[in-house]
Amino acid sequence: VPKGQNTVVAAAIRQVFLRHVIGGKGLSRGPRFASLVQMATPDAVLRGIEVLAAGRGQDVLALDIGGATTDVYSALIPRGEDAGVRREVSPPPRVLRTVEADLGMRWSAPGILEGALREGRPLSPEAGEYAAAVAADVEHVPSGASQWELEIELANAAAVLAVRRHGRPVGAGAAPRALKEVGLLIGSGGVVRH
């Protein structure tokens, strides 16, 4: 984005967010709620973990396991030599969000199985059946201990896969994202809340 265009881009994103997320999902019946929205939720979360990392003086990782995607946010504090020296022309961002569209607990639950298999972490056959069932019935709420065990199996795989992908180098010769010093992990999403 050219310098000076950030506010124009942010305003456009806000309008799309209001129209398609807030309005599209029916989260508000009137314009008053929409007028309170200052930025799209992912932008607010990213800014929030950046402020939290700076305030705590430690790296922060946030993981949001949703029904359609698993989002990973990280804010890294420069350390040692990296704090004052820039060795790369275009260094990796200190604050980053990645979205894994194939790792969701409902709409894209089968993607968790496929991703886990590609990563050499195959899930149980029961998890495969469960993933297909919840993808077909996205309103499904687990009942009983056995279904909760399958929810947790899918969520664990989604979390591991999403964080691995978030930490991978962005290109040939690039270093992986330095996540070893994360001092605070924040979890979000229905499966985490329940």
N, C-alpha and C positions, 0 to 999 in steps of 0.2 A: 504494500500500500504506500503510495507516495506520501511524503511528509505533508502534514496538514490535512490529509484526507481521512485520518482516523476517525474524526467525529462524524463525518458523512457516512462512512462505512458502518460505524457503531449505530447510528440512527437508522440506517437501512436494515441492519440485522435486528434491531429492536422491533421495527415495524413487522418484519416477517415473523418474528417470535410471537408478537401479540396476535397477529392474524391467524397463524397456523397452529401454534401450541396453545396459547391461552384461549383464543376464540375457537379454534378448531376442535379442541377437546371439551369445550363448554365449561371451562374452569371459572368463568365469570359470566354473570347475566347482564351486567351493565358496564358502562365505560369507566366508572370510577375506579374499579380494580385495575383495569388496564392502564389508567393514568398513573398509578403507583409504581408500575414496573419500570425500573431504571435501566436494566440490562437483562439479557437472556441468562437463564439459570447457569448454564455451563461457564459463561464468562464470569459470573458472580462467584461461583465455586473456585475457579482458577485464581481469581484475584484474592479470595478469602484465604486459600492455602498459602499464597505468596506472602500475605500479611502475617499469617500465623507462623510461617517458617522464619520470617524476619524477627518477629516478636520473641520466639522461643530460641532463636539462634541455632536451629537444627533443621535438617531436611525433613520434609513432610510428604507423605504419599496418601492420597485419598482414592478409594476404590468404590465405585458405585455399580453394583450388580443389579441391573434392571431386567425388565421383561423382554426387551428387544435388543439391548446392547449392554456391554460392560465398559464403563468409562474409567480411565485411570488418569489421575492428576498428580503431578509431582512438582515440588518447589525445592530446588537444591541451593544450599548456601555455599558460595565459593570458599575453598579452604587452601591453606598453605600457599604454594606457588601459584595455584590457579586464582587466588584471590586478587593478585596484583598484575599477573602477566597473562597476556592474551597471545597464545601461540598459534591459533588458527585464524584464518581470514574470516571465516564464518563459524564461530563456535556454536556448539549445540545450545539451545535455549535453556536458561536456568529454570524456567517455568514452562511446563508442557502438559497438554491434554491429548490423550489418544482415545479413540472410540473403536471398540471392537464390535462391529455390526453382526458378526456371526456368533457372538457369545452372550445370548440372553436366556433368561429363565423360562420364557414362554414362546414367543414368536420364533425365536432362533435357537431354541433348545437343541435341535438336531445338530446345529453347528458346533456345539460344545463337544459332542461325541466325535465329530469329524476332526476337530482341532486337536482333541486329546489323542486320538489315534495317530495323527500326523506327528505329534510330539513324543510318541512312544509312551503315552500314559493312558492306555485303553481303560474305559470304564466298564462296569459290570453290565451283563446283558439286561438286567432289570432296569438299570439306568437308561439304557437304550430304548426300552419299551416305554418307560416313563416319559422320556424326552419327546417321543413321538406323540404320546397321549396328551401332554400339556401343550404341545404346539398345535394340536387339533382343537383343543379346548383352552384357550388362553385365559379364561376366567377361572380356571381350576384353582381351588384352594386345597392344599394338602390336608388329609385327615389321617390320623393314626401315626404311630411311630415308624412304620415301614415306609410310608410316603415321605415323612420328614427326613429319614435317612437318605432317600433318593434325592430330595431337594438339596441336602447338604453335599452329597456327592457331586451333583451338577454344579453347585455354587463353588465348591472347592476347585473344581477343574476350571471353571470360568475365571476365577480369581488368579490362579497360577498362570494360565495361558495369557490372560490380559496383561499381567505384570511382566511376564517374560517378553511379550511383544513390545511393551512400552519401553523396556530396557535395551532392546536390540539396537545395534548400530543402524543409522539411517542410510548408510551407503557403504560401498566398498572402501576399505581403508579407514573408516570412521571408528571411533571408540564406542563401546557400549555405554549406555546411560549409567552413570555411577549411582546406583541405588543402595550400595552397601551401608551407607551412613545414615539411612532413614531412621530418625529417632521417634517419629510419631506416625502411626498408621490410622487412618480414619476409614471406617466402613459404612456404607450406605446401601440402601435397596431393601425391598421387602423381605428377602430371605435373611438378610442380616438383622433387620428389626425384629423378626419373629423367631 
